[in-house]
Amino acid sequence: MAKIASALDVAKYLLHRANLDGELITNLKMQKLLYYAQAWYLVNFGTELFKDKIEAWTFGPTVVGVYHCYKRFGYAPIRYADNEKIEEKFSTTAKEFLDEFYNIYIRYSAFDLTQMSHNDDPWKEAFNSQDKTIKTETIKEFYTKKYQELHGKKA
């Protein structure tokens, strides 16, 4: 069984791709990318892409550890040098998923992704709760249902 990556590893992979493509990712955008990557991985594979919990913050879903790692960049794009060959930390399946996910989601702005997440039940429910944790099962159920509505079939 493949080892589950950390959210920071997923973030580094997305930054690696962005570097190759000349794209820019801010910490705000990264947080939403991690949330949606987790959601669609759950839908497609029935398991988590990463174990780190996601919290409902004012500006949307946030992986606290990754946020703190990159907060020094403020609103500026995250600068990342791939000195650790991040691609080697992922299975072929996970890399293929992340590449496809990246190709779809990189075009959205941080603002767009924040608005999208604010319109979806997992963030709303967690944001209005005491705990603020967006539960993995809630994410999986919501996005599986969304997939089925969009495609008229099971994931």
Backbone torsions as a table, in degrees:
resi	resn	phi	psi	omega
1	MET	NA	134.7	-177.6
2	ALA	-70.0	145.2	176.5
3	LYS	-71.5	137.3	178.0
4	ILE	-79.2	131.8	-179.3
5	ALA	-71.2	163.7	171.6
6	SER	-88.2	159.9	176.3
7	ALA	-61.7	-33.5	178.5
8	LEU	-65.8	-38.3	175.8
9	ASP	-63.3	-41.3	177.9
10	VAL	-63.4	-43.1	178.2
11	ALA	-59.4	-44.7	179.6
12	LYS	-63.8	-37.4	177.9
13	TYR	-63.4	-44.9	179.3
14	LEU	-64.3	-38.1	176.9
15	LEU	-67.7	-37.5	175.8
16	HIS	-58.3	-47.9	178.5
17	ARG	-62.1	-43.1	-179.9
18	ALA	-61.3	-40.5	177.3
19	ASN	-60.4	-43.0	-179.6
20	LEU	-63.9	-35.0	-176.0
21	ASP	-94.3	-4.9	-177.9
22	GLY	74.5	22.9	178.0
23	GLU	-90.8	161.6	178.9
24	LEU	-120.1	136.2	178.3
25	ILE	-128.3	123.0	174.3
26	THR	-87.6	169.2	177.6
27	ASN	-62.2	-40.1	178.9
28	LEU	-59.8	-47.5	179.2
29	LYS	-65.2	-39.8	-179.6
30	MET	-59.0	-41.4	-178.7
31	GLN	-60.1	-41.1	179.9
32	LYS	-72.7	-36.9	176.6
33	LEU	-61.3	-41.7	178.4
34	LEU	-62.8	-42.6	179.4
35	TYR	-60.7	-49.4	-178.1
36	TYR	-71.0	-32.7	175.3
37	ALA	-63.5	-43.9	177.5
38	GLN	-61.7	-45.4	-178.0
39	ALA	-59.5	-51.2	-175.2
40	TRP	-74.9	-25.0	173.4
41	TYR	-68.6	-42.5	176.5
42	LEU	-58.7	-44.1	-179.5
43	VAL	-64.4	-46.2	-174.0
44	ASN	-78.0	-33.0	-173.0
45	PHE	-120.2	-8.1	177.6
46	GLY	73.0	9.1	179.9
47	THR	-141.0	165.6	-177.8
48	GLU	-75.2	144.3	171.5
49	LEU	-75.4	-38.0	177.3
50	PHE	-144.5	156.9	-176.0
51	LYS	-88.7	-19.8	-176.5
52	ASP	-56.2	141.0	179.3
53	LYS	-80.2	155.4	179.6
54	ILE	-114.2	131.9	179.7
55	GLU	-109.9	153.3	177.5
56	ALA	-92.3	102.1	176.8
57	TRP	-100.4	170.7	-177.9
58	THR	-53.8	-42.1	-177.8
59	PHE	-93.6	20.2	174.1
60	GLY	112.6	-173.8	-178.8
61	PRO	-59.5	139.7	-176.2
62	THR	-143.1	131.6	170.3
63	VAL	-94.3	107.6	-169.1
64	VAL	-55.1	-47.5	-178.1
65	GLY	-61.1	-41.3	179.3
66	VAL	-69.7	-40.4	177.3
67	TYR	-55.5	-50.0	-177.6
68	HIS	-66.6	-32.7	178.0
69	CYS	-62.1	-37.1	-174.2
70	TYR	-109.3	3.7	-175.9
71	LYS	-63.9	-21.7	179.5
72	ARG	-62.8	-18.5	178.9
73	PHE	-82.3	-10.1	-179.8
74	GLY	56.2	-127.3	180.0
75	TYR	-90.6	-1.8	-178.9
76	ALA	-80.6	158.5	176.3
77	PRO	-61.7	146.5	178.4
78	ILE	-73.5	130.5	174.3
79	ARG	-94.9	129.2	-176.7
80	TYR	-141.7	127.0	174.1
81	ALA	-109.1	120.3	-176.9
82	ASP	-80.0	80.0	179.9
83	ASN	-88.6	-8.4	-175.1
84	GLU	-110.0	10.9	-179.7
85	LYS	51.2	62.2	-173.0
86	ILE	-57.6	-30.4	-179.7
87	GLU	-58.5	-30.1	-177.5
88	GLU	-70.4	-13.3	-179.3
89	LYS	-83.5	-4.9	-174.7
90	PHE	-118.4	147.5	173.7
91	SER	-69.2	164.0	177.2
92	THR	-58.8	-42.3	179.5
93	THR	-60.8	-46.6	-179.1
94	ALA	-65.1	-40.9	178.4
95	LYS	-63.5	-43.6	179.0
96	GLU	-61.8	-42.9	177.6
97	PHE	-61.4	-50.9	-177.4
98	LEU	-61.9	-37.6	177.9
99	ASP	-65.1	-44.9	178.8
100	GLU	-65.2	-44.1	177.7
101	PHE	-58.8	-49.5	-179.7
102	TYR	-55.9	-47.3	-178.4
103	ASN	-59.3	-31.2	179.2
104	ILE	-83.5	-47.3	-169.2
105	TYR	-89.3	-17.8	-177.4
106	ILE	-64.0	-25.5	-176.5
107	ARG	-73.1	-17.2	179.5
108	TYR	-81.8	142.4	176.6
109	SER	-78.7	165.6	175.7
110	ALA	-58.5	-40.5	178.6
111	PHE	-61.6	-47.1	179.2
112	ASP	-58.7	-46.0	-178.3
113	LEU	-65.7	-37.8	177.4
114	THR	-63.5	-47.2	178.3
115	GLN	-59.7	-43.4	179.3
116	MET	-60.2	-47.0	-177.7
117	SER	-66.4	-34.7	179.5
118	HIS	-69.0	-20.8	178.9
119	ASN	-87.7	-5.8	-175.8
120	ASP	-104.4	143.8	-173.8
121	ASP	-57.3	-40.7	-177.3
122	PRO	-56.4	-44.6	178.5
123	TRP	-67.9	-46.0	-178.0
124	LYS	-57.5	-48.1	-178.2
125	GLU	-62.2	-45.8	-178.9
126	ALA	-68.6	-40.3	-178.8
127	PHE	-62.4	-33.8	-179.5
128	ASN	-90.5	5.5	179.0
129	SER	-100.7	169.7	178.5
130	GLN	-70.2	-40.0	-171.6
131	ASP	-75.9	-38.2	-178.1
132	LYS	73.1	-2.3	177.7
133	THR	-78.4	129.7	175.1
134	ILE	-85.9	112.2	-174.1
135	LYS	-72.1	136.7	-178.6
136	THR	-56.8	-43.3	-178.5
137	GLU	-64.2	-36.8	177.1
138	THR	-64.6	-42.8	177.6
139	ILE	-60.4	-49.9	-177.3
140	LYS	-59.5	-47.7	-179.6
141	GLU	-62.7	-46.8	-176.2
142	PHE	-63.5	-48.6	-175.7
143	TYR	-76.8	-25.7	172.5
144	THR	-65.3	-44.5	178.1
145	LYS	-63.7	-41.5	178.8
146	LYS	-62.2	-43.0	178.0
147	TYR	-60.4	-45.4	-179.0
148	GLN	-64.3	-38.5	177.7
149	GLU	-66.0	-40.3	-178.6
150	LEU	-72.4	-35.3	-172.7
151	HIS	-112.3	-4.3	177.9
152	GLY	62.4	27.1	-179.7
153	LYS	-157.2	172.3	177.5
154	LYS	-78.5	150.9	179.1
155	ALA	-69.3	NA	NA
